């Protein structure tokens, strides 16, 4: 069993039983609902890109490998940071899904790169890919074996947050400092990962091979993620400033990246009239030229 109802006066019983979350008013309930909506958007975000990759067959040309590696690195650090920051099990499981989805997208990218006869990756990219892949597969088991959390302890915290261990303003504990630092690095990787993709779109003068729904769902998910943290009431005795400070890396990683995603959205609008033909269309044209 999770928390005790006496630890959360006037709290919703079913929310406590399902999410181990103290929701005492409409703001807390809205925070949880938005958090669940955010998770749903992130889960669905990868599927449109998988479909677009199979339809066009030019995923290796459309997506930047640095964008994918940066995204994987950010999700991996987010998984480690969320564990060290003692987030809820639902958040850790969702972070594991993010990492697995990233690995699937990277695998599809490598498949089309080999299929289209592209040159091999440089050694640094190969090393980064192997390091991140091994780290992604090993992290859940290592973090699970190192877990010492008491399952009977109730923790009234945000669904998507970097919580504190005690009520009220207080210095960061050693574990919180590590989790805060890793979360900050994860946010930087999320921000930096967009830059190579923006440059790739600009050089190609096209966004063909990229699904806009991927970025649209990520933008919606990040918006809901940030709002779910901001709507959550601080714990009793905790000031608003102290609450924001403890959640700052996660807020920057969600709301801060929206500006760069807006730039990518503008590229979709700017290059929509100059989309190059897909592989099938180009092959058909070449076949007609050969016959003539």
N, C-alpha and C positions, 0 to 999 in steps of 0.2 A: 504493500500500500504506500501511497504517496503521503502528502501532507495531512496535518490534522486540521479539521475545520475550526477548532478553537484558535489556531494560529492565524486565521484569516477571517476576522469578524465581518459578517454580512457578505461574505464571498460566495460566488457561484459554486455549488457543489460539483456539478458535472464538469466544469472547466478545471477544477482542482483535481478531480479523479482522472481526467483524460490527459491534461497537459502539466499537472503539478504546478499550476499557476494561480496566483491570487488575483481575482478579478472582482473588485468591490463596487465598481460603478460602470457607467456606460463607456467612459474613456478606456478603461482597462479591457472591456469586451471588444471595443472597436480595434484596439491594438492587436488583440489576438486574431480577430477576423482578417485584418489587413495582413498580418504576418502569414496566415494560412494562404491568403490569396497570392502573396509574394512567392511562397514556396511553389504553388501550383504553376505560376508563370515561369519560374526557373526550370521546373521539371519539363514543361512543354516546349521550352525555347529551342532545344537541340533538334527536335524532330523535323521542323521545316527545313533546316539546313541539310539534314540527311537526305530528304527528298530532293532538294534542289541540286545537291551534289550528284545524285544518281541520274537526274534528268538531263543535266548539262554535261557532266563528265569533265568539268574544268575546275574542280575545286582547288587543285594545286596551283592554278594560276590566279584564282579569285581571292583566296584567303592568304594572308601573310603568315608564314610559319612562326614569326616572332609574336604575332598576335595570339596564336594558339598556345605557344609555349608560355607566354606571359599570363594568359588566362589560367592555364593549368597550374603554374606556379602560385598564382594568387589564390586559387581554390585549395591547393594543398596547404598553404600557410593558413588559410582561413579555417581549414579542418583542425590543424594543430592548435591554432590560437583559440578556437571555440572550445576545444577540450580543456586547455589550460585555464581559460577564463570561466570554466565550469558552467557552460551553457546547458540548456535542456537536452535530453536525449534526442528529441525530434530534430533539433538543429544539427546535432552531430551526424545523425543518419542522413539528413538532407545534404550536408557538406560532403559526405561520402558519395552520394549520388552525383553531385557536381563533378567530383574528381573522375568518377567512372565515365560520365558523359563526355568530359574533356578527352579522356583516353580514347573513347570511341571515335570522336571527331578527328583526333590526330591520326588514328589508324586509317580512317577513310582518306585523309589527306595523303598519307604515305602510299596508299593503294593506287590512287589516281596519279600520283607523281611517277610511280613505277610504270603504270599502264600507259601513260602518255609519253614515256621515253625521256623523261627529264633527267638531268644530271643528278648524281648523288649529293646528299647534303654535305656541307663542310664539316670537318671534324668537331668544331665547337658545338654545332647544332646537334650532331649525333650524341655527343657527350651529355649535353643538357637534356636531350630527350630521354636517354637511358637513365640519367640521375633522377629526373622528375618522375619517370614511370615506376622505377623501383621504389622511390620514396612514397609515391601514391599508393602502391599496392601494399607496402609494409606498414604504413602509418596506422591504419585502423587496428591491426592486430597488436602493434606495439602500444598504442594508446589504450586499447582495451585491457591489456595485461597490466598496465601501470595504474589502472583506475583504482582509487581508494575511497570513492564517494560513498557516503552512507545513504542507501536508497530510501530510508525512512525519514530523512531530514527534509522538512518543507523549505522551499526557497521561493519567496514571492518576488519574481523578477519578470522582466520583459521577455516575450517569446523570442525576440531576435535582439540580443543585447550582450554586453560584456559586463556581468554583474559584479557586485561586491559581496563579501562574505558576511558583513555585519551591517546593521542599520546606521545611518548617519554619516556625515563627512568623516573621512579617515584617510590616512596615507595608504598608498598601494602596498599590498603584500608582495612578497618575492614572486609568487606564482602569477599574481596579477600583472606585475611589471613585465614578466616574460610574455604572458599572453597579450598584453597591451602592445609590446614591441613587435611581436610577430604579426598581430593584427594591423599595425601601422605599415609594416613592410608589405603585407598582403594588399592593402589599399593602394600603395604606390605601384605595385605590379599591375593592379587592375587599371590604374590610370595610364601607365606607360604602355600597356598592351594595345591600347587603341591607336597610338601614334603610328606604328608600322602599318596597320590596316588602312588608316587615312592616307598614308603615303602611297601604298599599293594602289588604292582606288584612283588617286590623283595621277599616278604614272600611266595606268591603263586607260584613264578617262572613261572608265566603265565600272559598273558594279555587277556585271553579269556573272553568274555562278554563285552569288551570295543571296541568301534569302533575307529579305527585309524583315520578315516575321521574327527571325532570330534576334535582331537588335530591338525590334518593337516590343517583344515579350520581355527581353532583358531590361529595357527602359521602364516598362510597366512594373516589373518585379522589383527593381531598385527603388522606384518611387514608393511602392507600397511598403517595402522594407524600411525605408527611412521614416515614413509616416508612422509605422507601427511602433518604432522606438520613441519618436517624439510625442506620440499620444499617450504613452504609458505614464501613469502617475509615479513620481519618485517615491521611494520607500519612506515610511514615517521617519522624520528627523533628517532626511536628506534634502539638501537644497537643489534647486533646478540646475545651477551651474555645476555642482559636483556630479549630478546625474549625467549632464551632457558630456562632461570631461571623461567619465568612465565609459561612455559610448562613442567617443569621438572617432576612433579609427573605423568603426563600422559605419558611422554616418558618412564619413568622407568616402569610404569605399562604395557606398550605395548612391548617395546624392551627388557626390563630386564627379562621378564618372558620367553622369547624365549629360553634362555639357559636351563631352567628346562624342557621345552617342548621337547628340543632336547634329554635330558636324557630319557624321556618317550619314544621318538621315538626309541632310541637305545634299550630300553627294549622290544619293539615290535619286533625288529630284533633278539634280543638274545633269546627270548622265543617263537618264531614262530614255532619251531619244537616240542615244548613240550606242545601244547595246549590241555587242558583236554577236554573230550567229553562233549557235551551239555546235558541238562537234558533228552531230548528225547532219545539220544543214550544210556545214562546210564540206563534209565528205560527199554529199549529194551534188553540190556545185562542182567539185573537182571531178566527179565521175562524169558529169555532163560535158565538161571541157575535154576530157580524155576521148570521149566518144566522137566529139566534133573534130 
